[in-house]
């Protein structure tokens, strides 16, 4: 069994985007309750998130934007930037704490405390641009994590694989000119799905050209399409890049029962993708992989998918030997 870190903090529940909002605290409550009932939390190494992360957030996001977000929360604003980015007074501090969860998990892996980790954090991050909040996201958790690996630990090659049903526009744009980061996204075709970015023709810019790979899928695509594309297109490019560390933007909203998209992935499809990526990390990165929660809005499905993914990270069997 591998030593798997688990990042969770009850303070993540304090970010309140509004009763109408899909990205509810109940998402993390459902995950944590289910993992407790399945006794998986007895097997993981608990990792506490860092609080003082602003200096690293400023390496990714514009300081003036960060200040505007802080001020909006202090003043009690209910929306920041765009209508789908609901906030509360606690949101700024909790967004910093979400970043801190990823950074703490990275330290755990890089120092040998754990082999890999799952970060049950919120708010999510992959839509957050350098100076703009979008799609429920304020600070780009995975992007700060990649920057931390490059600048603090001196790594030369970091891969980010994003299987959220929505393209991670923020992550792509932040690194599209940087050849040190390979960004692979599997998502619903942007002609049919938010945020309207992530076409196959988007392959990076300048020195980063060729280090972005978008694999968009037609609505109602499912396990076969996703796993086949990952095997035929994604994994060969990742192996060629040979990442020293793998970050997964783990959104589970491409599931057939999720309310916010039009795809047909099942738990089995997510398991297959998880296995393939963990194997890749073992090949090129000494098993160093961290998964960071993004989307997923059917609470039962979300909890079950996270359970499966945690079992894969731990390297333990599934109930019934699946």
N, C-alpha and C positions, 0 to 999 in steps of 0.2 A: 504494500500500500504506500502511495506517495504522501508526503507531507503537504497538505493543501491549506493555504491560508484562506480565511473568510473575513471579509470586512463588512461590518454592520454596526450601526449606532442608532439608538432610538431618536437622536436629534435629527436624523434624516426625515423623520415624520413631521417635523415642524414646518417645513416648506409647504405652504398651502396656496396652490394656484387658483382656488375657488371651487365651490361645490359642483359646478358645472363641468369641471375640467377632467379629461381622461387620465391625466398623470397624477393620480391620487396617492396619498400616504398608504392607502389600503393595499397598494401593489407590494410594498415592502412588508407590510404586516402579513399578507398572504404567504409570501415566500418564507419569511422567518418562522411563521407558525407551522407551515408544512414541513420544513426541514427539521424543526424540533420534534414533531410527531413521528417523523421517519428516523429519528435518532442519529441523523447525519451530523448534527452539530457536536456530538460527542467525539467525532472523528477528525474534526478540522482544528486548525490552529487559529484562534481568534486574534485578529489584528485591529488595533485601535487606530482610527484615522488621525492625521495631523490637523491642527487648527491654523497654524501660522503659515499659510501657503501663498499669500498675496504676491510675494516677490517672484515666485515661479509663474503665477498666473499672468503677471506683467510681461513675462518673456513671450507669451503667446497672444495676449489680448492688449488692445490699446489702453494705456492708463486712464485716459479721459473717459473711455467707455466704462471701465471698471468703477470709476468715481460716480458716473451717472447712475449706474446700477445701485451702488451703495446708497446714494442720496435718495433715489426713488423708494427704496425699502425703508429708509429712516423716516421718510415723510408719510408712509402708510399708503403709497400708491397700490392699486390693485392690478395694474397692467404695466408691463415694461416693454416699450418698443413696438410690439405687434400684439394683436388681440389674443393670440394663442399662448402668449407668455405671461400667464397670471402669476402674481407675486404676493407675498405677505411681508411683514416687517422682518421676519427671520430669514427670508430667502437668500439674501446676500451672504450671510454667515454660513448658511447650510450649503450653498454652492461652493464656497471655499472649502468646506468640510468634505464635500464629495471629491474634489480634487485631492484633498489630503488623504482620502481613503486609497486612491490609486497610488499616490506617492509612497504611502506606508507599505502597501503591498509590494511595490517595486523594491523598496529597501529590504523587505522580508526575503524576497527571492534572491536579490543580488548579494546579500550577506549570508545566504545559506540557511536562514531560519526556516524557510519553507521551499518546496520545489516549484510550486505554482500557486495561483490564488484566484478566488472569485470575489468581485467587489459588488456587493449589494448596496449601491449608492443611488441617491437621487438629489437634485434633479439630474436628468440625463444630460449629455453634452455634445453629441456629434453634429448637431445642426448649428451650434454656436460659431459665428464667424469672428474674425479678429476684432471687429468693433460693432457687432450687431447680435442681439438675441433673436433666435428663431426656433420654431418647432419645439417648444417646451424647454429649450436649452439656453443656458446663460454663460457658463464657462465650459470649454471643451475638455472634459476630463481626460480622455485618451490622448488628445494632442499635448496637454501639459505633461502627461506621463511619458510620451515619446521624447519630448524636449528634455525632461529630467534624465532620461536614459542617455541621451546624446551628450548633454552638457555637464551633468554631474558625474556620470559613470564613464564617459568617454567612449561609448559604443559607436560603431561606424555604420551599422545597418540594423534598423528597426522596421519590422513589418506590422502593419495594422490591417486586420481583416474585419470587415464590417458586414454582418449579415442581417442587420435590421432591414425591415421591408422598405424603409425610406432611405434614400441615398444620403450619406453623410457629407453634405455639401461643405460644412465648416471644416471638417477634417481634411477633405481633399484640397480645399483652397489654401489652407494653412501650410500644406506641404507640397503643393504641386510643382514647385520649382526646386525642391530639395532632394537630391539623389540619395540621401542617407535614409530616407523613409519610403518604403514601398507601400502604397495604399491600394488594397483590393476591396471592392464593394460588390456585393450580390444583393440586388434590390428590384423592386417592381419598376417596370419601364416608366421613365419620367414623363412620358406623354399621358400617362394615366394616374400618376401618383405624386404626391408631395415629395420633395420641394421643386420638382421640375428640372433637376440637374442629375448628372450621372449617365449621360449618353456614352455609348461605346467609343465615340470619337474623342472623348475627353481623356487624354493620355498623359497629361503633365505639360509643363512649360519649361523652356530654357534648359538648364542643366538637369532639371527633373523630368524632362520628356522621356517617356517610356517607363516611368516608375509609378504610374497610376494605371490601374486596370479596372474598368467598370464592366460588370456583367449584368445588364438589365434583362428582366424576364417579363414576358407577356402576362397579363392578368390570368389567374387560375393555374399558373405553373405550380408544380409541386415537387415532391422528393426527387423524382428521377431527373428533372431538369436541373435542379440546384446541384445535386451531387455529381451529375455528369459534367456540368460546366466547371465545377470546382476541380474535378479530376483532370479534365482535358485541357483547361485553360489556366485556372488559378494556381494549382500546385506546381506545374512545370515552371511557371514564372517565379513563384516563391522559392523553389529550390535553386533556380538560377541566381536569385538575389542572395540566398543563404543568410537569412536574418539571424542576428545574434540574440534577438528577443522578439517574441510575438505578443502583440496586444490584440484582443478580440473585442470589438464593439458588439456585444451580445444582446441584440434586440430579438425578441421572440414573437414579434407581431406579423410575421409572414405565415403564422399558423392558420390553418383553415378555419378555425373558430374565433380568430381575433376580429374585433369589430371595426378596425381602422384601415383595413386594406382588402385586397381581393385575391389573395394567394391561397395555395392548397398544401403547404408544408404540414407534415405531421411530426409528432415527437420522434418517430423513427428517422425522419430526414434530418432533424436537428442533431440526433445522436450520431448519425453517419458523418455529418460535417464536423462535429466536435472531435470524433475519433481521428479523422484525417488530419485536422489541424494540430491536435496534440501529438500525433505521430511526426508531423513535420517539425514541430518544435523540438522533439527528441532527436531528430536527425541533424538539425542545423544549429540549435540554440541550447543544447544541453537540457532540454525540457523546460526552458524558461518561458512560461506563458502566463499571462494574466487576462482574465475575462472581466469586462466591465459592463454592468447592466445598462442597456439603452431602453428600447421600447418593449411593449408587451402589455395588453390591456384587457385580456380575458384572465381574471385572477386565478381561476383553477388551472388553466392551461399554463400560465406563466409560472406558477409554483411547481407544477410537474416538470416543465422543461428545465427549470433551474435545478431541480433535484437530479434529473438525468445528467445535466452538465457537470454538476458537482461530483457525481459518481464517476464520470469519465476522468475528471481531474484527479480524483483520489486513486483511480485505478482499481475500483472494486466492482463486483458483479451487480447486475440489476436483479430485482426481485423476479423469481421465475427463470433466471438464467438468460434473460433477453440480451 
